[in-house]
C-alpha cells in the first residue's frame, strides 16, 4: 500500500536525497580535514627530519669533543704530576726567581682545568639537549600518528555509513 502511494514515495526519496547530501557534506569535510592533517604530518615529518639531522650533527660533534676532552684531562694529569715532581725543588732551590714561574704555571694549570670543566659541562648540556629534542620529536610524531589514525577511523565510519545508506 505504501509503495503504491506516489506522495509517500516522493517524500521518502526527498528524505533519502537530503540524507545522502548531508553524508556527502560530512564526507567532504572529513576528506578536507584529512588532507589538512596529511599536510600537517608532512610538515611535522620535515621538521622531525631537520631535528634528527641536527641531533646527528650534535652527536658527531660530541663524539669529536670526547677525545679532545680526554686528551685535555690526560694533559691536566700529566701537568699536575710534572708540577708535583718539579714543584718542591724549585721552591727549595730557587724561591725568588721561580716563584713567578710557579705562579704562571699554576695559572696555566687553572686555565686548563677550567677549560676542561667547561668542555665537560658543555658536552653534558648538549647531550641533555639532544635527548630532550629527540623525546619531544618522538612525542610530536606519536601525537600526529594518533590523530591521523583517529581521522582515518572517522572517515572509514562515514564511508561505511554512506555505503549502508545507499
C-alpha positions as CSV (number, residue, x, y, z in Angstrom):
1,X,0.0,0.0,0.0
2,X,2.8,2.4,0.9
3,X,4.6,1.5,-2.3
4,X,1.6,2.4,-4.4
5,X,1.3,5.9,-2.8
6,X,3.4,8.2,-5.0
7,X,3.4,11.0,-2.4
8,X,4.9,8.8,0.3
9,X,7.5,7.6,-2.3
10,X,8.3,11.1,-3.3
11,X,8.7,12.2,0.4
12,X,10.9,9.2,1.1
13,X,13.0,9.9,-2.0
14,X,13.5,13.5,-0.9
15,X,14.5,12.5,2.7
16,X,16.9,9.9,1.3
17,X,18.4,12.5,-1.1
18,X,18.7,15.0,1.8
19,X,20.4,12.4,3.9
20,X,22.7,11.5,1.1
21,X,23.7,15.2,0.6
22,X,24.3,15.5,4.3
23,X,26.5,12.4,4.3
24,X,28.4,13.8,1.2
25,X,29.0,17.1,3.1
26,X,30.3,15.3,6.1
27,X,32.5,13.1,3.9
28,X,33.9,16.2,2.1
29,X,34.6,17.8,5.5
30,X,36.4,14.8,6.7
31,X,38.4,14.5,3.5
32,X,39.4,18.1,3.7
33,X,40.3,17.6,7.3
34,X,42.3,14.6,6.4
35,X,44.2,16.5,3.7
36,X,45.0,19.2,6.2
37,X,46.2,16.6,8.6
38,X,48.3,15.0,5.9
39,X,49.8,18.4,5.1
40,X,50.5,18.9,8.8
41,X,52.1,15.5,9.1
42,X,54.3,16.2,6.1
43,X,55.4,19.5,7.7
44,X,56.0,17.8,11.0
45,X,57.9,15.0,9.3
46,X,60.1,17.5,7.6
47,X,60.6,19.3,11.0
48,X,61.4,15.9,12.6
49,X,63.9,15.2,9.9
50,X,65.6,18.6,10.4
51,X,65.7,18.0,14.1
52,X,67.1,14.5,13.6
53,X,69.8,15.9,11.3
54,X,70.6,18.4,14.0
55,X,70.8,15.7,16.6
56,X,73.0,13.6,14.4
57,X,75.3,16.6,13.8
58,X,75.4,17.3,17.6
59,X,76.2,13.7,18.3
60,X,79.0,13.8,15.7
61,X,80.4,16.9,17.3
62,X,80.1,15.4,20.8
63,X,82.0,12.3,19.6
64,X,84.7,14.7,18.3
65,X,84.8,16.5,21.6
66,X,85.1,13.5,23.8
67,X,88.7,12.6,22.6
68,X,89.7,16.2,23.0
69,X,88.2,16.3,26.5
70,X,90.0,13.0,27.3
71,X,93.3,14.4,25.9
72,X,92.9,17.6,27.9
73,X,92.2,15.6,31.1
74,X,95.2,13.5,30.4
75,X,97.3,16.6,29.8
76,X,96.0,18.1,33.1
77,X,97.0,14.9,35.0
78,X,100.4,15.0,33.3
79,X,100.9,18.7,34.1
80,X,99.8,18.1,37.7
81,X,102.3,15.2,38.0
82,X,105.0,17.3,36.5
83,X,104.2,20.1,38.8
84,X,104.5,17.8,41.8
85,X,107.8,16.5,40.5
86,X,109.4,19.9,39.9
87,X,107.5,22.0,42.4
88,X,109.5,21.1,45.5
89,X,113.0,21.5,44.1
90,X,112.1,24.9,42.6
91,X,110.6,26.1,45.8
92,X,113.6,24.9,47.9
93,X,116.4,25.9,45.5
94,X,115.2,29.0,43.5
95,X,112.5,30.6,45.6
96,X,112.7,34.2,44.3
97,X,113.0,33.7,40.6
98,X,110.9,30.6,40.3
99,X,108.0,31.9,42.4
100,X,106.7,33.8,39.4
101,X,107.3,30.8,37.1
102,X,105.3,28.6,39.5
103,X,102.6,31.2,39.7
104,X,102.4,31.3,35.9
105,X,102.4,27.5,35.7
106,X,99.7,27.4,38.4
107,X,97.6,29.9,36.5
108,X,98.1,28.0,33.3
109,X,97.0,24.8,35.0
110,X,94.0,26.5,36.5
111,X,93.0,27.7,33.0
112,X,93.4,24.2,31.6
113,X,91.3,22.8,34.5
114,X,88.6,25.5,33.9
115,X,88.6,24.8,30.2
116,X,88.3,21.1,30.8
117,X,85.4,21.6,33.2
118,X,83.7,24.0,30.8
119,X,84.1,21.5,27.9
120,X,82.7,18.7,30.1
121,X,79.7,20.8,31.1
122,X,79.1,21.8,27.5
123,X,79.3,18.2,26.4
124,X,76.8,17.1,29.1
125,X,74.5,20.0,28.3
126,X,74.5,19.2,24.6
127,X,73.7,15.5,25.4
128,X,70.8,16.5,27.6
129,X,69.5,19.0,24.9
130,X,69.8,16.4,22.2
131,X,67.9,13.8,24.3
132,X,65.2,16.4,25.1
133,X,64.9,17.3,21.4
134,X,64.6,13.6,20.5
135,X,62.0,13.0,23.2
136,X,60.0,16.0,22.0
137,X,60.1,14.9,18.4
138,X,59.1,11.4,19.3
139,X,56.1,12.7,21.3
140,X,55.0,15.0,18.4
141,X,55.3,12.2,15.9
142,X,53.2,9.9,18.1
143,X,50.5,12.6,18.6
144,X,50.3,13.2,14.9
145,X,50.2,9.5,14.2
146,X,47.3,9.0,16.7
147,X,45.4,12.0,15.3
148,X,45.9,10.7,11.8
149,X,44.7,7.2,12.8
150,X,41.6,8.7,14.5
151,X,40.7,10.7,11.5
152,X,41.1,7.7,9.2
153,X,38.8,5.7,11.6
154,X,36.2,8.5,11.4
155,X,36.5,8.6,7.6
156,X,36.0,4.9,7.3
157,X,33.0,5.1,9.6
158,X,31.4,7.8,7.4
159,X,32.2,5.8,4.3
160,X,30.6,2.7,5.8
161,X,27.5,4.8,6.8
162,X,27.2,6.2,3.3
163,X,27.5,2.7,1.8
164,X,24.8,1.4,4.2
165,X,22.5,4.4,3.3
166,X,22.9,3.6,-0.4
